[in-house]
Amino acid sequence: MQILFTLDALSDSGKNSWRLEKDGQQWRPATFAEDIASGDALFTNRDTLRPQIGLQLTPNRQFGLIAKARPGILNILQRGIYSHAIVHRCGAAPIPDQQQMIDTLRQMSVGTAQLLYIDLGGIFRRHDATDLVHNPAIAVRGEIASSENFIGEKAANNHALTDNLWQQYISGWWQHLASRRINTFIPDLERCPTVENALAGIENFQPEAQP
Protein backbone atom coordinates (compact mmCIF):
# COMPACT_ATOMS: atom_id res chain seq x y z
CA MET A 1 0.00 0.00 0.00
CA GLN A 2 1.64 3.22 -1.16
CA ILE A 3 0.19 6.46 0.16
CA LEU A 4 1.36 9.92 -0.82
CA PHE A 5 0.12 13.28 0.39
CA THR A 6 -0.23 16.61 -1.35
CA LEU A 7 -1.12 19.91 0.25
CA ASP A 8 -4.16 21.77 -1.09
CA ALA A 9 -5.67 25.09 -0.09
CA LEU A 10 -9.38 25.85 -0.22
CA SER A 11 -11.29 29.11 0.09
CA ASP A 12 -14.19 29.32 2.51
CA SER A 13 -16.65 29.48 -0.38
CA GLY A 14 -15.18 26.34 -1.93
CA LYS A 15 -14.93 28.09 -5.30
CA ASN A 16 -11.17 28.52 -5.34
CA SER A 17 -8.44 26.02 -4.57
CA TRP A 18 -4.71 25.66 -5.01
CA ARG A 19 -1.96 23.07 -4.69
CA LEU A 20 1.55 23.48 -3.30
CA GLU A 21 4.33 22.85 -5.80
CA LYS A 22 7.55 20.98 -5.19
CA ASP A 23 9.60 24.12 -4.45
CA GLY A 24 7.55 24.43 -1.25
CA GLN A 25 6.62 28.04 -1.96
CA GLN A 26 4.56 28.29 -5.12
CA TRP A 27 0.83 27.51 -5.08
CA ARG A 28 -0.85 26.78 -8.40
CA PRO A 29 -4.60 26.98 -9.08
CA ALA A 30 -6.01 23.45 -8.97
CA THR A 31 -9.18 21.47 -8.54
CA PHE A 32 -9.40 20.55 -4.87
CA ALA A 33 -8.17 16.99 -4.19
CA GLU A 34 -7.33 16.36 -7.85
CA ASP A 35 -4.88 13.69 -8.99
CA ILE A 36 -1.16 14.26 -8.55
CA ALA A 37 0.38 16.34 -11.33
CA SER A 38 3.99 16.76 -12.33
CA GLY A 39 5.59 19.42 -10.19
CA ASP A 40 3.37 18.93 -7.13
CA ALA A 41 4.97 18.78 -3.71
CA LEU A 42 4.69 15.19 -2.45
CA PHE A 43 4.89 14.12 1.17
CA THR A 44 5.45 10.68 2.63
CA ASN A 45 6.65 11.76 6.08
CA ARG A 46 3.68 12.75 8.25
CA ASP A 47 5.90 14.67 10.65
CA THR A 48 6.99 16.89 7.77
CA LEU A 49 3.44 17.28 6.50
CA ARG A 50 1.60 17.95 9.74
CA PRO A 51 2.91 21.47 10.55
CA GLN A 52 1.65 22.60 7.15
CA ILE A 53 -1.95 21.43 7.68
CA GLY A 54 -4.49 24.00 8.86
CA LEU A 55 -2.45 27.07 7.98
CA GLN A 56 -4.34 30.23 7.14
CA LEU A 57 -3.19 31.54 3.76
CA THR A 58 -3.60 34.77 1.86
CA PRO A 59 -3.30 35.54 -1.89
CA ASN A 60 0.10 36.68 -3.10
CA ARG A 61 1.05 37.88 -6.56
CA GLN A 62 4.44 36.16 -6.63
CA PHE A 63 3.67 32.80 -5.02
CA GLY A 64 -0.09 32.47 -5.49
CA LEU A 65 -0.53 32.11 -1.71
CA ILE A 66 1.59 32.73 1.36
CA ALA A 67 1.07 31.56 4.92
CA LYS A 68 -0.66 34.13 7.08
CA ALA A 69 -0.87 32.40 10.44
CA ARG A 70 -1.90 29.24 12.19
CA PRO A 71 -5.40 30.02 13.49
CA GLY A 72 -6.05 29.83 17.21
CA ILE A 73 -9.06 28.22 18.80
CA LEU A 74 -11.06 31.45 18.69
CA ASN A 75 -10.46 32.29 15.03
CA ILE A 76 -10.61 28.81 13.46
CA LEU A 77 -14.18 29.54 12.30
CA GLN A 78 -13.30 32.79 10.58
CA ARG A 79 -13.57 33.04 6.83
CA GLY A 80 -10.44 32.56 4.81
CA ILE A 81 -8.20 30.15 2.92
CA TYR A 82 -6.79 27.13 4.77
CA SER A 83 -4.41 24.31 3.88
CA HIS A 84 -5.53 20.68 3.82
CA ALA A 85 -3.75 17.33 3.51
CA ILE A 86 -4.89 15.27 0.52
CA VAL A 87 -4.41 11.48 0.48
CA HIS A 88 -3.36 9.76 -2.74
CA ARG A 89 -3.47 5.96 -2.88
CA CYS A 90 -1.40 4.22 -5.53
CA GLY A 91 -2.77 0.79 -4.68
CA ALA A 92 -6.01 -0.95 -3.80
CA ALA A 93 -7.87 0.32 -0.75
CA PRO A 94 -8.11 -2.10 2.18
CA ILE A 95 -11.51 -2.99 3.61
CA PRO A 96 -11.86 -2.48 7.38
CA ASP A 97 -12.96 -5.45 9.47
CA GLN A 98 -16.07 -5.38 11.66
CA GLN A 99 -14.76 -7.82 14.25
CA GLN A 100 -11.55 -5.84 14.58
CA MET A 101 -13.69 -2.76 15.24
CA ILE A 102 -15.54 -4.60 18.03
CA ASP A 103 -12.30 -5.90 19.53
CA THR A 104 -10.85 -2.37 19.56
CA LEU A 105 -14.01 -1.00 21.14
CA ARG A 106 -13.76 -3.66 23.86
CA GLN A 107 -10.17 -2.65 24.67
CA MET A 108 -11.08 1.02 25.24
CA SER A 109 -10.97 2.10 28.89
CA VAL A 110 -14.28 3.24 30.37
CA GLY A 111 -13.97 6.57 32.16
CA THR A 112 -11.17 7.86 29.94
CA ALA A 113 -12.13 10.11 27.03
CA GLN A 114 -11.07 8.25 23.90
CA LEU A 115 -11.56 8.20 20.16
CA LEU A 116 -12.28 5.17 17.98
CA TYR A 117 -10.83 5.78 14.53
CA ILE A 118 -9.67 4.09 11.33
CA ASP A 119 -6.09 4.70 10.27
CA LEU A 120 -4.95 5.09 6.67
CA GLY A 121 -4.38 1.35 6.42
CA GLY A 122 -8.01 0.58 7.23
CA ILE A 123 -7.25 -0.57 10.78
CA PHE A 124 -9.43 0.42 13.75
CA ARG A 125 -7.46 2.04 16.55
CA ARG A 126 -8.11 3.91 19.79
CA HIS A 127 -6.61 7.22 20.81
CA ASP A 128 -6.78 9.33 23.94
CA ALA A 129 -8.64 12.59 23.41
CA THR A 130 -5.45 14.57 22.77
CA ASP A 131 -3.38 15.43 19.71
CA LEU A 132 -6.27 14.89 17.30
CA VAL A 133 -6.47 18.12 15.30
CA HIS A 134 -4.79 17.92 11.88
CA ASN A 135 -3.50 14.43 12.70
CA PRO A 136 -2.71 12.77 9.33
CA ALA A 137 -2.80 9.29 10.92
CA ILE A 138 -6.58 9.56 11.33
CA ALA A 139 -8.56 8.68 8.22
CA VAL A 140 -12.05 8.27 9.73
CA ARG A 141 -13.17 9.29 13.19
CA GLY A 142 -16.25 9.30 15.39
CA GLU A 143 -17.07 11.24 18.52
CA ILE A 144 -14.96 11.15 21.67
CA ALA A 145 -16.56 8.95 24.35
CA SER A 146 -15.87 7.77 27.89
CA SER A 147 -19.15 6.13 28.98
CA GLU A 148 -19.57 2.35 29.18
CA ASN A 149 -22.56 2.78 26.88
CA PHE A 150 -20.19 3.68 24.04
CA ILE A 151 -16.79 2.08 24.78
CA GLY A 152 -15.53 -0.94 26.65
CA GLU A 153 -16.95 -4.41 27.26
CA LYS A 154 -20.60 -3.41 27.63
CA ALA A 155 -20.56 -1.41 24.41
CA ALA A 156 -18.74 -4.17 22.51
CA ASN A 157 -21.46 -6.65 23.55
CA ASN A 158 -24.27 -4.35 22.42
CA HIS A 159 -25.00 -5.74 18.95
CA ALA A 160 -27.37 -2.94 17.99
CA LEU A 161 -24.67 -0.40 18.82
CA THR A 162 -21.88 -2.22 17.01
CA ASP A 163 -24.06 -2.81 13.94
CA ASN A 164 -24.85 0.91 13.79
CA LEU A 165 -21.20 1.86 14.34
CA TRP A 166 -20.10 -0.53 11.61
CA GLN A 167 -22.53 1.05 9.15
CA GLN A 168 -21.28 4.52 10.09
CA TYR A 169 -17.57 3.70 9.98
CA ILE A 170 -17.70 1.73 6.73
CA SER A 171 -19.66 4.62 5.20
CA GLY A 172 -17.06 7.05 6.55
CA TRP A 173 -14.28 4.96 5.02
CA TRP A 174 -16.00 5.12 1.65
CA GLN A 175 -16.30 8.90 2.02
CA HIS A 176 -12.62 9.12 2.98
CA LEU A 177 -11.60 7.25 -0.15
CA ALA A 178 -13.83 9.39 -2.37
CA SER A 179 -12.86 12.73 -0.82
CA ARG A 180 -9.16 11.97 -0.19
CA ARG A 181 -9.49 13.84 3.12
CA ILE A 182 -8.08 12.96 6.53
CA ASN A 183 -10.15 13.17 9.73
CA THR A 184 -13.37 12.30 7.92
CA PHE A 185 -16.24 12.28 10.43
CA ILE A 186 -18.56 9.31 10.30
CA PRO A 187 -21.96 10.35 8.88
CA ASP A 188 -25.12 10.38 10.97
CA LEU A 189 -26.81 7.00 10.83
CA GLU A 190 -29.86 8.32 8.99
CA ARG A 191 -27.58 9.62 6.23
CA CYS A 192 -25.52 6.45 5.84
CA PRO A 193 -25.79 4.23 2.78
CA THR A 194 -26.37 0.58 3.49
CA VAL A 195 -23.35 -1.49 4.44
CA GLU A 196 -23.69 -3.36 1.15
CA ASN A 197 -23.59 -0.14 -0.89
CA ALA A 198 -20.65 1.21 1.06
CA LEU A 199 -18.69 -2.01 0.59
CA ALA A 200 -19.49 -2.01 -3.12
CA GLY A 201 -18.19 1.55 -3.37
CA ILE A 202 -14.97 0.60 -1.59
CA GLU A 203 -14.45 -2.42 -3.84
CA ASN A 204 -14.87 -0.17 -6.90
CA PHE A 205 -12.26 2.30 -5.67
CA GLN A 206 -9.72 3.15 -8.36
CA PRO A 207 -6.17 3.94 -7.17
CA GLU A 208 -4.08 6.59 -8.82
CA ALA A 209 -1.26 5.72 -11.18
CA GLN A 210 2.27 5.99 -9.79
CA PRO A 211 3.43 9.59 -10.23
BALOBA-1460 file (C-alpha; in Angstrom, 3 decimals):
// residues 211
<rec num="1" residu="m" x="0.000" y="0.000" z="0.000"/>
<rec num="2" residu="q" x="1.638" y="3.218" z="-1.163"/>
<rec num="3" residu="i" x="0.190" y="6.465" z="0.160"/>
<rec num="4" residu="l" x="1.359" y="9.925" z="-0.818"/>
<rec num="5" residu="f" x="0.119" y="13.279" z="0.385"/>
<rec num="6" residu="t" x="-0.234" y="16.609" z="-1.355"/>
<rec num="7" residu="l" x="-1.122" y="19.906" z="0.252"/>
<rec num="8" residu="d" x="-4.156" y="21.775" z="-1.086"/>
<rec num="9" residu="a" x="-5.674" y="25.092" z="-0.088"/>
<rec num="10" residu="l" x="-9.380" y="25.851" z="-0.217"/>
<rec num="11" residu="s" x="-11.291" y="29.113" z="0.087"/>
<rec num="12" residu="d" x="-14.186" y="29.321" z="2.513"/>
<rec num="13" residu="s" x="-16.654" y="29.476" z="-0.384"/>
<rec num="14" residu="g" x="-15.183" y="26.340" z="-1.934"/>
<rec num="15" residu="k" x="-14.935" y="28.095" z="-5.302"/>
<rec num="16" residu="n" x="-11.172" y="28.516" z="-5.344"/>
<rec num="17" residu="s" x="-8.444" y="26.023" z="-4.568"/>
<rec num="18" residu="w" x="-4.709" y="25.659" z="-5.009"/>
<rec num="19" residu="r" x="-1.957" y="23.068" z="-4.695"/>
<rec num="20" residu="l" x="1.548" y="23.477" z="-3.302"/>
<rec num="21" residu="e" x="4.331" y="22.852" z="-5.803"/>
<rec num="22" residu="k" x="7.552" y="20.975" z="-5.187"/>
<rec num="23" residu="d" x="9.597" y="24.118" z="-4.446"/>
<rec num="24" residu="g" x="7.552" y="24.426" z="-1.254"/>
<rec num="25" residu="q" x="6.621" y="28.039" z="-1.959"/>
<rec num="26" residu="q" x="4.558" y="28.295" z="-5.124"/>
<rec num="27" residu="w" x="0.827" y="27.511" z="-5.076"/>
<rec num="28" residu="r" x="-0.848" y="26.776" z="-8.405"/>
<rec num="29" residu="p" x="-4.599" y="26.985" z="-9.080"/>
<rec num="30" residu="a" x="-6.008" y="23.450" z="-8.969"/>
<rec num="31" residu="t" x="-9.183" y="21.473" z="-8.537"/>
<rec num="32" residu="f" x="-9.403" y="20.553" z="-4.870"/>
<rec num="33" residu="a" x="-8.174" y="16.991" z="-4.192"/>
<rec num="34" residu="e" x="-7.331" y="16.364" z="-7.849"/>
<rec num="35" residu="d" x="-4.876" y="13.689" z="-8.990"/>
<rec num="36" residu="i" x="-1.163" y="14.261" z="-8.555"/>
<rec num="37" residu="a" x="0.376" y="16.341" z="-11.329"/>
<rec num="38" residu="s" x="3.992" y="16.756" z="-12.330"/>
<rec num="39" residu="g" x="5.586" y="19.416" z="-10.189"/>
<rec num="40" residu="d" x="3.371" y="18.934" z="-7.128"/>
<rec num="41" residu="a" x="4.968" y="18.781" z="-3.705"/>
<rec num="42" residu="l" x="4.686" y="15.195" z="-2.454"/>
<rec num="43" residu="f" x="4.892" y="14.122" z="1.175"/>
<rec num="44" residu="t" x="5.449" y="10.677" z="2.626"/>
<rec num="45" residu="n" x="6.649" y="11.757" z="6.078"/>
<rec num="46" residu="r" x="3.677" y="12.753" z="8.251"/>
<rec num="47" residu="d" x="5.902" y="14.672" z="10.653"/>
<rec num="48" residu="t" x="6.990" y="16.892" z="7.771"/>
<rec num="49" residu="l" x="3.439" y="17.278" z="6.502"/>
<rec num="50" residu="r" x="1.604" y="17.948" z="9.740"/>
<rec num="51" residu="p" x="2.911" y="21.468" z="10.550"/>
<rec num="52" residu="q" x="1.650" y="22.600" z="7.149"/>
<rec num="53" residu="i" x="-1.952" y="21.429" z="7.684"/>
<rec num="54" residu="g" x="-4.488" y="23.996" z="8.858"/>
<rec num="55" residu="l" x="-2.452" y="27.070" z="7.976"/>
<rec num="56" residu="q" x="-4.338" y="30.235" z="7.137"/>
<rec num="57" residu="l" x="-3.188" y="31.539" z="3.763"/>
<rec num="58" residu="t" x="-3.598" y="34.765" z="1.858"/>
<rec num="59" residu="p" x="-3.302" y="35.542" z="-1.890"/>
<rec num="60" residu="n" x="0.095" y="36.676" z="-3.099"/>
<rec num="61" residu="r" x="1.050" y="37.884" z="-6.564"/>
<rec num="62" residu="q" x="4.441" y="36.161" z="-6.627"/>
<rec num="63" residu="f" x="3.671" y="32.799" z="-5.022"/>
<rec num="64" residu="g" x="-0.093" y="32.469" z="-5.487"/>
<rec num="65" residu="l" x="-0.532" y="32.115" z="-1.711"/>
<rec num="66" residu="i" x="1.587" y="32.726" z="1.360"/>
<rec num="67" residu="a" x="1.072" y="31.564" z="4.916"/>
<rec num="68" residu="k" x="-0.662" y="34.132" z="7.075"/>
<rec num="69" residu="a" x="-0.865" y="32.401" z="10.438"/>
<rec num="70" residu="r" x="-1.902" y="29.243" z="12.187"/>
<rec num="71" residu="p" x="-5.403" y="30.019" z="13.487"/>
<rec num="72" residu="g" x="-6.049" y="29.829" z="17.209"/>
<rec num="73" residu="i" x="-9.061" y="28.217" z="18.801"/>
<rec num="74" residu="l" x="-11.059" y="31.447" z="18.687"/>
<rec num="75" residu="n" x="-10.461" y="32.290" z="15.025"/>
<rec num="76" residu="i" x="-10.612" y="28.814" z="13.459"/>
<rec num="77" residu="l" x="-14.178" y="29.536" z="12.301"/>
<rec num="78" residu="q" x="-13.301" y="32.787" z="10.578"/>
<rec num="79" residu="r" x="-13.572" y="33.045" z="6.834"/>
<rec num="80" residu="g" x="-10.440" y="32.565" z="4.813"/>
<rec num="81" residu="i" x="-8.195" y="30.151" z="2.921"/>
<rec num="82" residu="y" x="-6.786" y="27.125" z="4.771"/>
<rec num="83" residu="s" x="-4.406" y="24.305" z="3.883"/>
<rec num="84" residu="h" x="-5.532" y="20.675" z="3.821"/>
<rec num="85" residu="a" x="-3.751" y="17.331" z="3.507"/>
<rec num="86" residu="i" x="-4.890" y="15.267" z="0.522"/>
<rec num="87" residu="v" x="-4.410" y="11.484" z="0.483"/>
<rec num="88" residu="h" x="-3.364" y="9.759" z="-2.741"/>
<rec num="89" residu="r" x="-3.472" y="5.962" z="-2.879"/>
<rec num="90" residu="c" x="-1.403" y="4.222" z="-5.530"/>
<rec num="91" residu="g" x="-2.772" y="0.785" z="-4.680"/>
<rec num="92" residu="a" x="-6.012" y="-0.948" z="-3.801"/>
<rec num="93" residu="a" x="-7.870" y="0.321" z="-0.750"/>
<rec num="94" residu="p" x="-8.114" y="-2.101" z="2.185"/>
<rec num="95" residu="i" x="-11.515" y="-2.991" z="3.605"/>
<rec num="96" residu="p" x="-11.855" y="-2.485" z="7.377"/>
<rec num="97" residu="d" x="-12.960" y="-5.455" z="9.475"/>
<rec num="98" residu="q" x="-16.069" y="-5.376" z="11.659"/>
<rec num="99" residu="q" x="-14.758" y="-7.822" z="14.254"/>
<rec num="100" residu="q" x="-11.551" y="-5.841" z="14.577"/>
<rec num="101" residu="m" x="-13.694" y="-2.756" z="15.241"/>
<rec num="102" residu="i" x="-15.537" y="-4.600" z="18.026"/>
<rec num="103" residu="d" x="-12.300" y="-5.898" z="19.530"/>
<rec num="104" residu="t" x="-10.848" y="-2.374" z="19.560"/>
<rec num="105" residu="l" x="-14.011" y="-1.003" z="21.136"/>
<rec num="106" residu="r" x="-13.760" y="-3.660" z="23.859"/>
<rec num="107" residu="q" x="-10.170" y="-2.652" z="24.669"/>
<rec num="108" residu="m" x="-11.080" y="1.015" z="25.244"/>
<rec num="109" residu="s" x="-10.975" y="2.099" z="28.887"/>
<rec num="110" residu="v" x="-14.276" y="3.244" z="30.373"/>
<rec num="111" residu="g" x="-13.965" y="6.568" z="32.163"/>
<rec num="112" residu="t" x="-11.170" y="7.855" z="29.937"/>
<rec num="113" residu="a" x="-12.131" y="10.109" z="27.030"/>
<rec num="114" residu="q" x="-11.067" y="8.248" z="23.900"/>
<rec num="115" residu="l" x="-11.564" y="8.202" z="20.163"/>
<rec num="116" residu="l" x="-12.278" y="5.172" z="17.984"/>
<rec num="117" residu="y" x="-10.830" y="5.785" z="14.530"/>
<rec num="118" residu="i" x="-9.672" y="4.090" z="11.334"/>
<rec num="119" residu="d" x="-6.088" y="4.704" z="10.272"/>
<rec num="120" residu="l" x="-4.948" y="5.095" z="6.669"/>
<rec num="121" residu="g" x="-4.383" y="1.351" z="6.416"/>
<rec num="122" residu="g" x="-8.012" y="0.585" z="7.225"/>
<rec num="123" residu="i" x="-7.246" y="-0.569" z="10.783"/>
<rec num="124" residu="f" x="-9.429" y="0.416" z="13.750"/>
<rec num="125" residu="r" x="-7.462" y="2.039" z="16.552"/>
<rec num="126" residu="r" x="-8.110" y="3.907" z="19.794"/>
<rec num="127" residu="h" x="-6.609" y="7.222" z="20.809"/>
<rec num="128" residu="d" x="-6.781" y="9.328" z="23.936"/>
<rec num="129" residu="a" x="-8.639" y="12.592" z="23.407"/>
<rec num="130" residu="t" x="-5.446" y="14.573" z="22.774"/>
<rec num="131" residu="d" x="-3.382" y="15.430" z="19.708"/>
<rec num="132" residu="l" x="-6.267" y="14.886" z="17.301"/>
<rec num="133" residu="v" x="-6.469" y="18.124" z="15.302"/>
<rec num="134" residu="h" x="-4.787" y="17.922" z="11.881"/>
<rec num="135" residu="n" x="-3.499" y="14.433" z="12.698"/>
<rec num="136" residu="p" x="-2.710" y="12.769" z="9.331"/>
<rec num="137" residu="a" x="-2.797" y="9.292" z="10.918"/>
<rec num="138" residu="i" x="-6.585" y="9.556" z="11.330"/>
<rec num="139" residu="a" x="-8.564" y="8.675" z="8.218"/>
<rec num="140" residu="v" x="-12.050" y="8.275" z="9.726"/>
<rec num="141" residu="r" x="-13.175" y="9.288" z="13.186"/>
<rec num="142" residu="g" x="-16.248" y="9.300" z="15.389"/>
<rec num="143" residu="e" x="-17.069" y="11.237" z="18.519"/>
<rec num="144" residu="i" x="-14.957" y="11.154" z="21.674"/>
<rec num="145" residu="a" x="-16.561" y="8.954" z="24.355"/>
<rec num="146" residu="s" x="-15.869" y="7.774" z="27.891"/>
<rec num="147" residu="s" x="-19.154" y="6.127" z="28.975"/>
<rec num="148" residu="e" x="-19.572" y="2.351" z="29.179"/>
<rec num="149" residu="n" x="-22.560" y="2.779" z="26.880"/>
<rec num="150" residu="f" x="-20.190" y="3.676" z="24.037"/>
<rec num="151" residu="i" x="-16.791" y="2.083" z="24.776"/>
<rec num="152" residu="g" x="-15.531" y="-0.944" z="26.652"/>
<rec num="153" residu="e" x="-16.950" y="-4.414" z="27.262"/>
<rec num="154" residu="k" x="-20.598" y="-3.411" z="27.633"/>
<rec num="155" residu="a" x="-20.563" y="-1.410" z="24.409"/>
<rec num="156" residu="a" x="-18.745" y="-4.173" z="22.514"/>
<rec num="157" residu="n" x="-21.458" y="-6.654" z="23.555"/>
<rec num="158" residu="n" x="-24.272" y="-4.349" z="22.419"/>
<rec num="159" residu="h" x="-25.001" y="-5.745" z="18.948"/>
<rec num="160" residu="a" x="-27.370" y="-2.938" z="17.993"/>
<rec num="161" residu="l" x="-24.668" y="-0.400" z="18.821"/>
<rec num="162" residu="t" x="-21.881" y="-2.225" z="17.010"/>
<rec num="163" residu="d" x="-24.059" y="-2.806" z="13.936"/>
<rec num="164" residu="n" x="-24.845" y="0.908" z="13.794"/>
<rec num="165" residu="l" x="-21.203" y="1.856" z="14.338"/>
<rec num="166" residu="w" x="-20.102" y="-0.532" z="11.613"/>
<rec num="167" residu="q" x="-22.525" y="1.053" z="9.152"/>
<rec num="168" residu="q" x="-21.276" y="4.515" z="10.088"/>
<rec num="169" residu="y" x="-17.574" y="3.696" z="9.978"/>
<rec num="170" residu="i" x="-17.700" y="1.731" z="6.730"/>
<rec num="171" residu="s" x="-19.657" y="4.621" z="5.196"/>
<rec num="172" residu="g" x="-17.062" y="7.046" z="6.554"/>
<rec num="173" residu="w" x="-14.276" y="4.960" z="5.024"/>
<rec num="174" residu="w" x="-15.998" y="5.120" z="1.651"/>
<rec num="175" residu="q" x="-16.297" y="8.905" z="2.022"/>
<rec num="176" residu="h" x="-12.623" y="9.125" z="2.981"/>
<rec num="177" residu="l" x="-11.599" y="7.254" z="-0.153"/>
<rec num="178" residu="a" x="-13.826" y="9.394" z="-2.370"/>
<rec num="179" residu="s" x="-12.857" y="12.725" z="-0.822"/>
<rec num="180" residu="r" x="-9.159" y="11.970" z="-0.187"/>
<rec num="181" residu="r" x="-9.491" y="13.838" z="3.118"/>
<rec num="182" residu="i" x="-8.081" y="12.961" z="6.527"/>
<rec num="183" residu="n" x="-10.154" y="13.173" z="9.726"/>
<rec num="184" residu="t" x="-13.368" y="12.303" z="7.916"/>
<rec num="185" residu="f" x="-16.243" y="12.277" z="10.433"/>
<rec num="186" residu="i" x="-18.565" y="9.305" z="10.298"/>
<rec num="187" residu="p" x="-21.957" y="10.352" z="8.878"/>
<rec num="188" residu="d" x="-25.117" y="10.382" z="10.970"/>
<rec num="189" residu="l" x="-26.812" y="6.996" z="10.834"/>
<rec num="190" residu="e" x="-29.861" y="8.316" z="8.987"/>
<rec num="191" residu="r" x="-27.582" y="9.622" z="6.233"/>
<rec num="192" residu="c" x="-25.524" y="6.455" z="5.840"/>
<rec num="193" residu="p" x="-25.788" y="4.234" z="2.785"/>
<rec num="194" residu="t" x="-26.371" y="0.576" z="3.486"/>
<rec num="195" residu="v" x="-23.347" y="-1.493" z="4.441"/>
<rec num="196" residu="e" x="-23.686" y="-3.362" z="1.150"/>
<rec num="197" residu="n" x="-23.591" y="-0.142" z="-0.890"/>
<rec num="198" residu="a" x="-20.648" y="1.207" z="1.063"/>
<rec num="199" residu="l" x="-18.693" y="-2.012" z="0.588"/>
<rec num="200" residu="a" x="-19.492" y="-2.008" z="-3.122"/>
<rec num="201" residu="g" x="-18.187" y="1.551" z="-3.375"/>
<rec num="202" residu="i" x="-14.974" y="0.599" z="-1.586"/>
<rec num="203" residu="e" x="-14.449" y="-2.420" z="-3.838"/>
<rec num="204" residu="n" x="-14.870" y="-0.174" z="-6.903"/>
<rec num="205" residu="f" x="-12.261" y="2.301" z="-5.666"/>
<rec num="206" residu="q" x="-9.716" y="3.150" z="-8.365"/>
<rec num="207" residu="p" x="-6.169" y="3.940" z="-7.173"/>
<rec num="208" residu="e" x="-4.077" y="6.590" z="-8.823"/>
<rec num="209" residu="a" x="-1.255" y="5.718" z="-11.179"/>
<rec num="210" residu="q" x="2.265" y="5.986" z="-9.789"/>
<rec num="211" residu="p" x="3.429" y="9.594" z="-10.225"/>
